């Protein structure tokens, strides 16, 4: 059903008024020099014109005042200032109704987004507190033991001081990783992309993780062509590979492997870091790159690290203008794949 415009309503009402007035005139007037019909027409037309003008003015003011109140409420909440004039030839109320519906839909979306952010904030603070609590309590326990007599035993004090030092190192790692993510998100940390050989980046990252991998009996395999050059920040890309290797080693199997391979995509290359470790169930994959997100007991905090490695990986890849994905299957390992732009 088409909406009734204000002008249509006015015309309808004025026609009724004019017709009623002309009819009434025809009934009550007599012949005073003009035919009764002519007198009725003159009076009816006069009433029609007068009523049209009065109704147009009154209805415009009525609608304008009502719409002004609606716009002040809506625009005041969204920071707008302009209130459009109401015309008699358009569907003013329909237009306002549409804008109010659009505004209400936007508010619902904002509320939903705020609820999601609040949920994420609570989870983040809870995870951060848990990550910091573990090394802090450990350090506190070692120091109390030393103060209560362990300091006098040279064998005990050296061992506990070493453990306390490891706890401090973990705290420092968490703080440094949080600072890095904050800088990447805010754009404070500028990348310095240049032409680099990808194989050199991978080999440097492998050197950093080699001892940890050897202790768990995991082989690091580099299948990157020697002459493949990409455009990127070398130090940041090394961080990407180190974090992915550490992830593969921490959750790999003894005697397993963590392999880097590439696939040519014309102007870009697809880099894949795959392992044959414990894998990840599909339900956890969408949240895997969140800060401190843990898949389950099999990926406990006892594995070490800051819990921010994969979040850092995603931020660095995003900062290069590229994308990263993960595919995994429980019991069969995981594959992290991201793109890099080729260097000419």
Residue pairs with C-beta under 8 A, 6 or more apart in sequence:
3 91
3 93
3 94
5 88
5 89
5 90
5 91
6 59
6 60
6 63
6 86
6 88
6 92
7 56
7 88
7 89
9 59
10 52
10 55
10 56
10 59
10 88
11 52
13 51
13 55
14 48
14 51
14 52
14 55
15 48
17 47
17 48
17 51
18 44
18 45
18 47
18 48
18 51
19 44
21 43
21 44
21 47
21 48
22 40
22 41
22 43
22 44
22 45
22 47
23 40
23 44
25 39
25 40
25 43
25 44
26 36
26 37
26 39
26 40
29 36
29 39
29 40
29 43
30 36
32 39
34 42
56 88
59 88
60 86
60 88
63 86
63 92
63 93
64 85
64 86
67 83
67 86
67 92
67 93
67 96
68 83
70 96
70 100
71 83
71 84
71 96
72 83
74 80
74 99
74 100
74 103
75 81
75 82
75 83
77 103
77 107
78 103
78 106
86 92
120 290
124 291
124 292
127 291
127 292
127 293
127 294
127 307
128 178
128 291
128 292
130 292
130 301
131 174
131 292
131 301
131 306
131 307
132 171
132 174
134 301
135 167
135 168
135 170
135 171
135 174
136 167
136 171
138 163
138 164
138 167
139 164
139 167
139 168
139 171
142 160
142 161
142 163
142 164
142 167
143 160
143 164
145 156
145 160
146 156
146 157
146 160
146 161
150 156
150 157
150 160
151 157
170 304
170 306
173 305
173 306
174 306
174 307
174 308
176 306
177 306
177 308
177 309
177 312
178 306
178 308
180 189
180 312
181 291
181 308
181 311
181 312
181 315
182 188
183 189
184 312
184 315
184 316
184 319
185 315
189 319
191 232
191 233
191 236
191 319
191 320
192 233
193 231
193 232
193 233
193 320
194 231
194 232
194 233
194 234
195 229
195 230
195 231
195 343
196 229
196 230
196 231
196 232
196 234
196 237
196 343
197 226
197 227
197 228
197 229
198 224
198 228
198 229
198 230
198 262
198 269
198 271
198 340
199 222
199 224
199 225
199 226
199 228
201 232
201 234
201 237
201 238
201 241
202 222
202 224
202 241
202 260
203 222
204 238
205 238
205 240
205 241
205 242
205 245
206 220
206 222
206 241
206 245
208 238
208 242
208 245
209 220
209 242
209 245
209 246
209 249
210 220
212 246
212 249
213 219
213 220
213 245
213 249
213 258
216 249
216 252
216 254
217 254
217 255
217 256
218 248
218 249
218 252
218 253
218 254
218 255
218 256
218 257
218 258
218 275
219 256
219 257
219 258
220 245
220 257
220 258
220 259
221 257
221 258
221 259
221 260
222 260
223 259
223 260
223 261
223 262
224 260
224 261
224 262
224 271
225 262
228 262
228 269
228 342
229 342
229 343
230 269
230 340
230 341
230 342
230 343
231 340
231 341
231 342
231 343
232 320
232 340
232 341
233 316
233 320
236 316
236 319
236 320
237 316
237 340
239 312
239 313
239 316
240 312
240 313
240 316
240 317
240 338
241 260
241 273
243 309
243 310
243 312
243 313
244 258
244 273
244 309
244 313
244 336
245 258
245 273
246 305
246 309
247 309
247 310
247 336
248 258
248 273
248 275
248 277
248 334
249 258
250 299
250 303
250 304
250 305
251 275
251 277
251 278
251 298
251 299
251 303
251 334
252 258
252 275
252 276
252 277
252 278
253 276
253 277
253 278
256 275
256 276
256 277
256 333
257 275
257 276
258 273
258 274
258 275
259 273
259 274
259 275
260 271
260 272
260 273
261 271
261 272
261 274
262 269
262 270
262 271
262 272
263 269
263 270
263 272
265 339
267 341
267 342
268 322
268 339
268 340
268 341
268 342
269 339
269 340
269 342
270 337
270 338
270 339
271 337
271 338
271 339
271 340
272 335
272 336
272 337
273 335
273 336
273 337
274 333
274 334
274 335
274 336
275 333
275 334
275 335
276 332
276 333
277 333
277 334
278 298
278 330
278 331
278 333
279 328
279 329
279 330
279 331
279 332
279 333
279 334
280 288
280 295
280 326
280 328
280 329
280 330
280 334
281 295
281 328
281 330
282 328
284 293
284 295
284 296
285 326
285 327
285 328
287 293
288 295
288 310
288 326
289 310
289 311
289 313
289 314
289 324
289 326
290 311
291 307
291 308
291 311
292 307
292 308
292 311
293 307
294 300
294 301
294 307
301 307
313 324
313 336
313 338
314 324
317 323
317 324
317 338
318 324
320 340
320 341
321 341
322 338
322 339
322 340
322 341
323 338
323 339
324 336
324 337
324 338
325 336
325 337
325 338
326 334
326 335
326 336
326 337
327 334
327 335
327 337
328 334
328 335
